[in-house]
């Protein structure tokens, strides 16, 4: 049974946010600029309005030892920056961070791409645990994590395979929330957010409330979002090589999403035990098929416990368990279900931090861990193009850290066993998937990294790693037309382990609010599993006595080389009554199929972002120029993507007023954003060709909203 959250709760959340916005203009209790409270103490909110992104906490992702400096490049979205960057999808929210782009399967199914790697090579986590969805298997499968309820997003670029498995070869995205409370609190607190407008006409709201008595803390949240067909500059859509009438809307791109969660934690000393239940329900259009919608549902049970100050060999043990039921239906205009995808799975993860060692090993810290995953995948219906499969993974990993005269040295090792089995054809007469097949893969990954502080401002870091990934069920067993992508996809049951090596170096400088990071990386892959167009069409009966032609894509192993450069920084230009900052980002990615000497498909071009931020009291604003070069490095089966320049503007106001919360204080943030102010027609190089010509990037739009925390 799916959790049901009555619409009246959403209406109350909207009313609460709207009331607060108007009250902030008329209340005599308005304070010019807020003063942050201290979470977890009586009379102050346990979930306050997040602080500006400059006041980051220690990185969580890939950092189980809580080190202040780590070699892996990590980007963080939190506080006001996250509120402004929030979009309908996780991919669009993160797009534009250094080295991060998006698959851009229309406005509703955009998955993050990290350094040119997508799909199963980017691990999507929720609170450091596997999301166990089907988003990595196909471009049209959305990630069932809505940015509305996320409090912090961390993106680890480069291999994270040691802690998270071979599906983190490109990187890791970790969505952090407080559905399982992590900190003790007394009293009641909450937050609410309302968002309106944008190119997709968003009507979105979210609300949460938390209460605790010093030992028990409970959490409840609810969210909802509705969008219309996305508005774009006038363009001529192209379908199957045929130009359609010009339009200013992306057809069949509307969506409706809702969900919520309930969670709780019990604290005893410094330890805790917690669990949560959450539900996600979304219906969204598929732009390549004018009458096809996807209905997605996910239920999730999570357990997260931490035991500290233990006696013996380990001082801290953390245990996570995740159980997920996922369903994804592709429904045509007549209401007929073409294909139903179902996934159910469990994940158990244990991490144990070693107690301090003495003698010659006094400077060594470490974590040992084990991870177990099992999932059952089924595809049902006449249009199913993947057989029923079972996947099982077991892994042991270790990460050790040593402080020495040359900095902080870390080394790790992961050993993993993966079984990816196909049930074959349910009816042998179909001759579509063949007989049942069992494949087993033994995987080994290792890394070595070092961070050296040259002085209080400058540091240099480097890492080298080798990682292995087992092919997915789609890569092994797919065979047939995928209606949602408008293509025919074919796997290869003989695929072997994908192997990659990566070198990453960086030079970083920090001084108060100013910072600069220069980073470069290079990766080499053997048997890189690439989905490539054959240039041929596959004929498929259409049920009316005729047939339709679909472009054929196949999964095949190739040798691949990837490299890139990432630069990001910020400089304070003026301090005082008015603060002005100049910020900039640049990233370049190159990806080559070494077998054919052609570029790999769907790689983001060189991108440059320049922003000017100004703050005066409770007001702040930003002017931003986002430039993407033309992507001319494409394989013969693709076409070049023109470059573009977008102008984005934003204005925010922070405020405080009394009378709404029992604590007597409510912190708020109001914002308005103008995206693509020049209404430039632009296309994403990260989209597959069948989608790119039908779904440009969003046109000029205005979005406004308010977030409250009490």
C-alpha positions in Angstrom: 0.0 0.0 0.0 1.3 3.4 -0.9 1.3 6.2 1.7 -1.5 8.7 1.0 -1.1 12.4 1.9 -4.3 14.4 1.5 -4.2 17.4 -0.7 -5.5 19.6 2.2 -2.0 19.3 3.7 -0.5 20.8 0.6 -3.0 23.6 0.6 -2.1 24.3 4.2 1.6 24.4 3.3 0.9 26.9 0.4 -1.3 29.0 2.7 1.3 29.1 5.4 4.0 30.2 3.0 1.8 32.8 1.3 0.6 34.2 4.7 4.2 34.5 5.9 5.3 36.4 2.7 2.6 39.1 3.1 3.0 39.2 6.8 6.7 40.0 6.4 5.7 43.2 4.6 3.3 44.5 7.2 4.5 43.1 10.5 6.0 45.6 12.9 8.2 42.8 14.2 10.2 42.5 11.0 13.9 42.6 11.6 16.3 43.9 8.9 18.6 40.9 9.0 18.2 37.5 10.6 20.5 36.1 13.4 21.0 32.4 13.1 19.9 30.3 16.0 21.5 27.2 17.4 19.9 23.9 16.3 18.9 21.4 18.8 18.4 23.7 21.8 15.1 24.8 23.4 13.5 27.8 21.9 15.5 27.6 18.6 14.6 25.7 15.5 16.2 22.3 15.0 15.7 22.8 11.2 16.6 26.5 10.8 16.7 28.3 7.5 20.0 27.0 6.1 23.0 29.2 6.4 24.7 30.6 3.3 26.7 28.0 1.4 30.0 29.5 2.6 29.3 28.0 6.1 29.6 24.4 5.0 29.7 21.5 7.4 32.2 18.7 7.0 31.7 16.8 3.7 29.7 13.6 4.3 30.0 11.8 0.9 33.1 9.6 0.6 34.4 10.9 3.9 33.4 8.5 6.7 36.3 9.6 8.9 35.0 13.2 8.9 38.3 14.7 7.6 38.4 18.5 7.1 40.4 18.0 3.9 39.8 15.3 1.3 41.4 14.7 -2.0 38.3 13.9 -4.0 36.7 17.1 -5.6 33.3 17.7 -4.0 30.7 20.3 -4.7 28.0 21.2 -2.2 24.5 22.9 -2.6 22.9 24.0 0.6 21.2 27.0 2.2 20.2 29.9 0.0 22.1 28.5 -2.9 20.1 25.3 -2.9 16.8 27.2 -2.6 17.8 29.2 -5.8 19.1 26.3 -7.7 16.2 23.9 -7.0 14.5 22.6 -10.2 12.0 19.9 -11.0 14.7 17.2 -11.4 17.9 16.3 -9.6 19.9 16.6 -12.9 18.7 20.1 -13.7 19.3 21.2 -10.1 23.0 20.1 -10.3 23.6 21.1 -13.9 26.3 23.7 -14.1 28.3 22.6 -11.1 32.0 22.0 -12.1 32.1 18.8 -14.2 28.4 18.2 -13.8 25.8 18.3 -16.7 22.5 16.5 -17.3 21.0 13.8 -19.6 18.2 16.2 -20.4 15.5 13.7 -21.5 13.0 16.5 -21.6 12.2 18.6 -18.5 11.1 15.6 -16.4 13.8 13.0 -16.5 17.2 14.7 -16.2 19.8 12.6 -14.5 23.2 14.0 -13.4 26.2 13.4 -15.7 29.6 13.7 -14.1 32.7 14.2 -16.2 31.0 12.8 -19.2 29.8 9.6 -17.5 26.2 8.8 -16.9 23.8 6.0 -16.2 25.1 3.2 -14.0 28.5 5.0 -13.6 27.0 7.7 -11.4 25.7 6.5 -8.1 22.6 8.3 -6.7 22.4 8.1 -2.9 19.9 9.2 -0.3 21.5 10.0 3.0 24.5 7.9 1.9 22.3 4.9 1.2 21.4 3.5 -2.2 18.2 4.9 -3.7 17.6 1.4 -5.4 15.5 2.8 -8.3 15.7 2.2 -12.0 16.9 5.7 -13.1 20.3 4.4 -14.2 18.9 1.9 -16.7 17.3 4.3 -19.2 17.3 8.0 -20.1 13.5 8.3 -19.6 13.5 6.9 -16.0 13.4 9.8 -13.6 15.2 9.9 -10.2 12.6 9.5 -7.5 14.2 12.1 -5.3 12.5 15.5 -5.4 14.8 18.5 -4.7 12.0 20.2 -2.8 12.6 18.2 0.4 16.4 17.9 0.2 18.4 20.0 2.6 21.8 19.4 1.2 23.3 18.0 -2.0 26.9 16.7 -2.3 28.5 15.8 -5.6 31.7 13.8 -5.5 33.4 13.9 -8.9 35.6 11.0 -9.9 35.6 7.4 -8.8 33.8 6.7 -5.5 33.9 3.0 -6.0 35.7 2.2 -2.8 32.7 3.0 -0.6 29.8 2.8 -3.1 30.7 0.2 -5.7 31.5 0.1 -9.4 28.5 2.2 -10.3 30.3 5.1 -8.8 33.1 5.2 -11.4 32.0 8.6 -12.6 31.0 10.0 -9.2 28.4 10.1 -6.5 25.4 12.4 -5.9 24.2 12.3 -2.2 20.9 13.9 -1.3 20.7 14.6 2.4 17.6 15.2 4.4 16.5 14.8 8.0 13.8 12.2 7.5 15.7 10.1 10.0 16.7 12.7 12.6 20.5 12.8 13.3 20.6 15.3 16.2 18.9 15.6 19.6 16.3 18.3 20.0 13.7 19.6 22.4 10.6 21.4 21.4 9.0 21.8 18.0 10.3 23.2 14.7 9.4 23.1 11.1 9.8 24.6 7.6 7.6 25.4 4.6 8.4 26.4 1.0 6.2 27.7 -1.8 7.4 28.0 -5.4 5.5 29.4 -8.4 6.3 30.2 -12.1 9.2 29.2 -14.2 9.2 28.0 -17.8 7.1 25.0 -16.8 4.6 27.0 -14.8 5.5 25.2 -11.6 3.1 25.1 -8.6 5.1 23.5 -5.9 5.0 23.4 -2.1 6.6 21.5 0.7 6.3 21.5 4.5 7.9 19.6 7.4 7.5 19.5 11.2 9.8 18.0 13.8 9.4 17.5 17.5 11.5 16.1 20.2 11.8 15.7 24.0 15.6 15.3 24.3 15.6 11.5 23.7 12.9 11.0 21.0 12.7 13.0 17.8 10.0 12.7 15.2 9.8 14.0 11.6 6.9 14.4 9.1 7.1 16.0 5.7 4.9 16.3 2.6 5.5 17.9 -0.8 3.7 18.3 -4.1 4.5 19.8 -7.5 2.6 20.3 -10.8 4.0 21.6 -14.0 2.7 22.4 -17.5 4.3 21.9 -20.9 7.6 23.7 -20.8 7.8 27.1 -22.5 10.8 27.6 -24.9 11.8 30.1 -27.6 10.0 29.5 -30.9 11.6 26.5 -32.7 10.9 23.8 -35.3 10.8 20.3 -33.7 12.1 17.5 -35.8 10.7 14.0 -35.4 12.1 11.0 -37.4 13.8 13.5 -39.7 10.5 15.3 -40.4 10.1 19.0 -39.4 6.9 19.6 -37.4 5.1 23.0 -37.2 7.0 25.6 -35.2 6.0 26.0 -31.6 6.9 27.7 -28.3 6.0 24.6 -26.1 7.7 21.3 -25.6 4.9 18.8 -26.3 3.8 16.3 -23.6 6.2 17.7 -21.0 3.8 18.3 -18.1 4.2 16.5 -14.8 2.6 16.0 -11.4 4.5 14.8 -8.4 3.7 14.3 -4.8 4.9 12.4 -1.8 6.0 12.6 1.8 7.6 10.8 4.7 7.4 10.0 8.4 10.5 9.2 10.5 11.8 9.1 14.0 15.0 8.5 16.0 15.6 7.4 19.6 18.8 8.7 21.2 20.7 7.1 24.1 24.0 8.8 25.0 25.8 9.6 21.8 24.2 6.8 19.9 20.9 6.6 18.0 18.5 4.3 16.2 16.1 5.6 13.6 13.9 4.7 10.7 11.7 6.4 8.1 8.9 5.5 5.6 8.5 7.6 2.5 6.5 7.5 -0.7 7.0 9.1 -4.1 4.4 9.3 -6.9 4.9 11.0 -10.2 3.2 11.1 -13.6 5.0 12.8 -16.4 4.9 13.1 -20.2 7.5 11.6 -22.6 8.4 14.1 -25.3 9.4 11.6 -28.0 5.9 10.1 -27.8 3.0 12.7 -27.9 0.5 10.4 -26.2 2.7 8.4 -23.8 3.0 9.2 -20.1 5.0 7.5 -17.4 3.5 6.7 -14.0 6.1 6.1 -11.4 5.6 5.0 -7.8 8.2 4.2 -5.2 7.9 3.1 -1.5 11.0 3.1 0.7 11.8 2.0 4.2 15.1 3.2 5.7 16.9 2.3 8.9 19.9 4.3 10.0 21.6 3.7 13.3 24.9 4.8 14.8 26.6 3.5 17.9 29.5 5.6 19.4 32.1 5.4 22.1 32.1 1.6 22.0 34.7 -0.5 23.8 37.0 -2.8 21.8 38.5 -2.6 18.4 35.9 -0.3 16.9 34.7 3.0 18.5 31.8 3.7 16.1 29.6 1.4 14.1 27.0 2.7 11.6 24.3 0.4 10.2 22.0 1.2 7.3 19.2 -0.8 5.8 17.1 0.2 2.8 14.1 -1.6 1.4 12.5 -0.3 -1.8 9.5 -1.1 -4.0 9.5 0.7 -7.4 7.1 0.6 -10.3 7.2 2.4 -13.6 4.4 2.1 -16.2 4.5 3.5 -19.8 0.9 4.3 -20.7 -0.5 5.5 -24.1 -3.2 8.0 -24.8 -5.9 5.3 -24.8 -4.9 4.3 -21.3 -3.3 1.1 -22.4 -0.1 0.0 -20.5 2.6 -0.8 -23.0 5.3 -1.8 -20.5 5.5 -2.1 -16.7 8.9 -2.0 -15.0 9.1 -3.2 -11.4 12.1 -3.3 -9.1 12.2 -4.5 -5.5 15.3 -4.6 -3.5 17.2 -4.5 -0.2 20.5 -3.0 0.8 22.4 -3.6 4.0 25.5 -1.6 4.8 27.7 -1.7 7.8 30.7 0.7 8.5 32.9 0.3 11.6 35.4 3.0 12.5 38.6 1.7 14.2 39.5 2.7 17.7 42.8 4.8 17.9 45.9 2.7 17.5 49.1 3.2 19.4 52.8 2.8 18.8 53.9 3.2 15.2 50.3 3.3 14.0 49.2 6.1 16.3 48.5 8.4 13.3 46.4 5.9 11.5 42.6 6.1 11.3 40.4 3.7 9.4 37.0 2.3 8.5 36.1 -1.2 7.6 32.7 -2.0 5.9 30.5 -4.5 4.2 27.6 -4.0 1.8 25.0 -6.4 0.5 22.4 -5.6 -2.2 19.8 -7.7 -3.8 17.1 -6.7 -6.3 14.6 -8.3 -8.6 13.7 -6.5 -11.9 10.7 -7.4 -14.1 9.5 -5.9 -17.4 5.9 -6.9 -18.3 3.8 -6.2 -21.4 3.9 -6.6 -25.1 6.5 -3.8 -25.5 8.8 -5.2 -22.8 12.4 -5.2 -24.2 14.2 -6.6 -21.1 13.6 -10.0 -19.5 13.0 -10.5 -15.8 16.4 -10.4 -13.9 17.9 -10.8 -10.5 21.0 -8.9 -9.3 23.0 -9.7 -6.1 26.1 -7.9 -4.9 28.3 -8.5 -1.8 31.3 -6.3 -1.0 33.9 -5.7 1.6 35.8 -2.5 1.8 38.4 -0.7 3.8 39.6 2.9 3.9 42.7 3.9 6.0 44.1 7.4 6.6 47.5 8.5 7.9 48.7 11.9 9.0 52.4 12.2 8.0 54.9 14.9 7.1 53.7 14.9 3.5 50.1 15.6 4.5 47.1 13.3 4.9 47.5 10.0 3.0 44.5 7.7 2.4 44.3 4.3 0.8 41.5 2.0 0.2 40.5 -1.4 -1.2 37.1 -2.9 -2.2 36.4 -6.5 -3.2 33.0 -7.1 -4.7 31.0 -10.1 -6.1 28.1 -9.4 -8.5 25.6 -11.9 -10.0 23.4 -10.5 -12.8 21.0 -13.3 -14.0 18.3 -13.4 -16.7 15.2 -15.6 -16.5 15.0 -15.6 -20.3 11.8 -15.9 -22.2 8.8 -16.8 -20.2 7.4 -18.5 -23.4 10.3 -20.2 -25.3 8.3 -19.8 -28.5 8.8 -16.0 -28.4 12.6 -16.3 -29.1 13.2 -12.8 -27.9 15.5 -13.1 -24.9 16.6 -16.7 -25.3 17.3 -19.1 -22.5 18.0 -18.2 -18.9 21.5 -16.9 -18.4 23.6 -16.5 -15.2 26.6 -14.2 -15.2 29.0 -13.7 -12.3 31.6 -10.9 -12.0 34.5 -10.6 -9.5 35.4 -6.9 -9.0 38.4 -5.2 -7.4 38.9 -1.5 -6.8 41.7 0.4 -5.1 42.7 4.0 -4.5 45.6 6.1 -3.1 45.2 9.8 -2.4 47.1 12.6 -0.5 46.3 16.1 0.6 49.3 18.4 1.4 48.8 21.8 3.1 51.5 24.0 1.8 50.5 26.8 4.1 47.2 28.0 5.8 45.9 29.2 2.4 47.4 26.8 -0.2 47.0 23.0 -0.6 47.7 20.5 -3.3 46.0 17.1 -3.6 46.2 14.1 -5.9 44.7 10.7 -6.2 45.1 7.6 -8.4 42.5 4.8 -8.5 41.5 1.7 -10.4 37.9 0.6 -10.4 35.7 -2.1 -12.0 32.0 -2.3 -12.8 29.8 -5.2 -13.7 27.4 -4.6 -16.7 23.8 -3.9 -15.9 20.7 -5.9 -16.8 20.0 -3.5 -19.8 23.5 -3.7 -21.1 23.5 -7.5 -21.0 19.9 -8.5 -21.9 18.0 -5.7 -23.6 16.4 -6.6 -27.0 13.6 -4.6 -28.5 11.9 -1.3 -29.0 11.9 1.1 -26.0 8.8 3.2 -26.7 9.8 6.0 -24.3 13.1 6.7 -26.1 11.8 6.0 -29.5 14.7 3.6 -30.3 15.5 -0.1 -30.5 18.1 -1.2 -27.9 20.1 -4.4 -27.9 22.4 -5.8 -25.2 25.2 -8.3 -25.3 25.2 -11.2 -23.0 29.0 -11.7 -23.5 30.0 -8.4 -22.0 32.8 -8.5 -19.5 33.9 -6.3 -16.6 34.4 -2.6 -17.3 37.8 -1.5 -16.0 38.9 2.1 -15.5 41.9 3.9 -14.0 41.8 7.6 -13.0 44.3 10.2 -12.0 43.1 13.5 -10.4 45.2 16.4 -9.3 44.2 19.8 -7.9 45.7 23.0 -6.5 43.5 25.0 -4.0 43.7 28.4 -2.3 41.4 29.7 0.4 41.4 33.0 2.2 38.3 34.0 4.2 35.5 34.3 1.6 37.9 34.1 -1.4 38.9 30.8 -2.9 40.3 29.2 -6.1 40.5 25.6 -7.2 42.4 24.3 -10.3 41.8 20.7 -11.1 42.6 18.2 -13.8 41.8 14.6 -14.4 42.4 11.7 -16.9 40.7 8.4 -17.1 41.4 5.3 -19.2 38.8 2.5 -19.7 39.1 -1.0 -21.0 35.9 -2.6 -22.3 34.0 0.7 -21.7 30.3 -0.3 -22.3 28.9 2.3 -24.7 25.4 2.7 -26.1 26.0 3.6 -29.7 23.9 4.1 -32.7 24.4 1.5 -35.5 23.0 3.9 -38.2 20.5 1.2 -39.0 16.7 1.1 -38.5 14.7 -1.7 -37.0 11.2 -2.4 -38.3 8.6 -3.1 -35.7 4.9 -4.1 -36.4 2.6 -1.3 -35.4 -0.6 -3.4 -34.9 -2.3 -1.9 -38.0 -0.8 -4.2 -40.6 2.2 -2.0 -41.2 5.5 -1.4 -39.4 7.4 1.5 -37.8 11.1 2.1 -38.2 13.2 2.7 -35.0 16.9 3.8 -34.9 19.0 0.9 -33.5 21.3 1.4 -30.5 23.6 -1.4 -29.2 25.7 -1.8 -26.1 29.2 -2.6 -27.0 32.7 -2.7 -25.3 35.2 -0.1 -26.5 38.4 1.4 -25.2 37.8 4.9 -24.0 39.8 7.9 -22.8 38.4 10.8 -20.8 40.1 13.9 -19.6 39.2 17.3 -18.4 39.9 20.6 -16.6 37.9 22.2 -13.9 38.3 25.7 -12.5 36.2 27.5 -9.9 36.7 30.5 -7.7 35.3 33.5 -5.9 36.8 37.0 -5.1 35.4 39.6 -2.8 35.5 42.9 -4.7 34.0 45.1 -2.0 33.4 44.8 1.7 31.4 47.0 4.0 27.8 48.2 3.9 27.6 46.6 0.5 29.4 43.3 -0.2 30.2 42.4 -3.8 31.6 39.1 -5.0 32.8 37.9 -8.4 32.6 34.2 -9.0 33.5 32.0 -12.0 33.5 28.4 -13.2 35.0 26.7 -16.2 35.0 23.0 -17.2 36.2 21.1 -20.2 35.6 17.4 -20.9 37.0 15.3 -23.7 35.9 11.7 -24.3 37.3 9.5 -27.0 36.4 6.1 -28.3 39.9 4.8 -28.8 38.8 1.9 -31.0 37.3 4.2 -33.7 39.1 7.4 -32.8 35.7 9.1 -32.6 34.3 11.1 -29.7 32.0 9.4 -27.3 28.4 10.6 -27.6 26.5 13.1 -25.4 29.5 14.9 -23.8 29.1 18.4 -22.5 31.1 21.1 -24.4 33.3 23.6 -22.7 31.3 25.7 -20.3 32.0 29.0 -18.6 29.9 30.7 -15.9 30.5 34.2 -14.5 28.5 35.7 -11.7 28.4 39.0 -9.8 26.8 38.9 -6.4 25.8 41.9 -4.3 24.4 42.0 -0.7 23.0 45.0 1.2 21.5 44.2 4.6 18.8 41.6 4.1 18.8 42.0 0.3 21.0 40.2 -2.1 21.1 39.8 -5.9 23.0 38.0 -8.6 23.7 38.6 -12.3 25.0 35.5 -14.1 26.2 34.7 -17.6 26.2 31.0 -18.6 28.1 30.2 -21.8 28.4 26.8 -23.5 30.5 26.4 -26.5 29.4 24.5 -29.6 29.8 20.7 -29.3 31.4 19.7 -32.6 33.2 16.7 -31.2 30.5 14.1 -31.9 30.5 10.6 -33.4 29.4 10.1 -37.1 25.9 9.0 -35.9 25.3 12.3 -34.1 25.1 16.0 -35.2 26.9 19.0 -33.6 25.1 21.1 -31.0 25.3 24.9 -31.4 26.7 27.0 -28.5 24.7 29.4 -26.5 24.9 32.2 -23.9 22.2 32.6 -21.2 21.6 35.5 -18.9 20.2 34.7 -15.5 19.1 37.1 -12.7 18.0 36.6 -9.1 17.0 38.7 -6.1 16.5 37.5 -2.5 15.4 39.0 0.8 15.9 37.4 4.2 13.5 38.4 7.0 12.5 37.5 10.6 9.1 38.0 12.2 7.3 36.8 15.3 3.9 35.4 16.1 3.8 32.4 13.7 5.8 29.8 15.7 5.6 28.8 19.3 9.2 29.8 19.7 8.2 33.3 18.8 10.5 33.5 15.8 10.3 32.7 12.1 13.2 33.0 9.7 12.3 33.5 6.0 13.8 33.8 2.6 11.9 35.3 -0.4 13.3 35.0 -3.9 12.6 35.8 -7.5 14.6 34.4 -10.4 14.7 35.3 -14.1 16.2 32.5 -16.2 17.3 32.9 -19.8 16.4 36.6 -19.7 17.5 36.9 -23.4 15.1 34.1 -24.4 17.9 32.3 -26.3 17.2 29.1 -28.2 19.6 26.5 -26.9 19.9 22.7 -27.0 21.6 20.3 -24.6 24.5 18.2 -26.0 23.8 15.7 -23.3 20.4 14.6 -24.7 20.1 11.7 -27.1 19.4 12.9 -30.7 15.8 11.7 -30.7 15.0 13.9 -27.7 17.4 16.9 -28.4 15.5 18.0 -31.6 12.2 17.9 -29.7 13.1 19.5 -26.4 15.2 22.7 -26.3 16.3 24.2 -23.0 13.8 26.4 -21.3 13.0 29.9 -22.5 12.7 33.1 -20.6 10.9 32.6 -17.3 10.2 34.2 -13.9 10.0 32.0 -10.8 9.3 33.2 -7.3 9.0 31.6 -3.9 9.3 31.8 -0.2 10.9 29.5 2.4 10.2 29.7 6.1 11.8 28.0 9.1 10.6 28.2 12.7 
